Amino acid sequence: MIVASSITAALPFTLAFASGAMFYVVIEELIPEAQSGEHAIAGTVCAVLGFASMMILDVALG
């Protein structure tokens, strides 16, 4: 019972980590255009910033 309550408390954090990991994999591995060219990291950074701003607006505007 103690283990179940501690897992329940950590569930949002583990799900957020898994979501971030999957978002990174999709951007880096499944979209080949993100890796082409000399500025490969810029596409990933811009996608993450766009996603973060979308989430902030979603929470702020309800």
Contacts in CASP RR format, 6 or more apart in sequence:
PFRMAT RR
TARGET T0000
AUTHOR 0000-0000-0000
METHOD contacts of the structure
MODEL  1
MIVASSITAALPFTLAFASGAMFYVVIEELIPEAQSGEHAIAGTVCAVLG
FASMMILDVALG
23 48 0 8 1.000
23 51 0 8 1.000
24 44 0 8 1.000
27 34 0 8 1.000
27 43 0 8 1.000
27 44 0 8 1.000
27 47 0 8 1.000
27 48 0 8 1.000
28 34 0 8 1.000
28 35 0 8 1.000
28 44 0 8 1.000
34 40 0 8 1.000
34 43 0 8 1.000
34 44 0 8 1.000
34 47 0 8 1.000
END
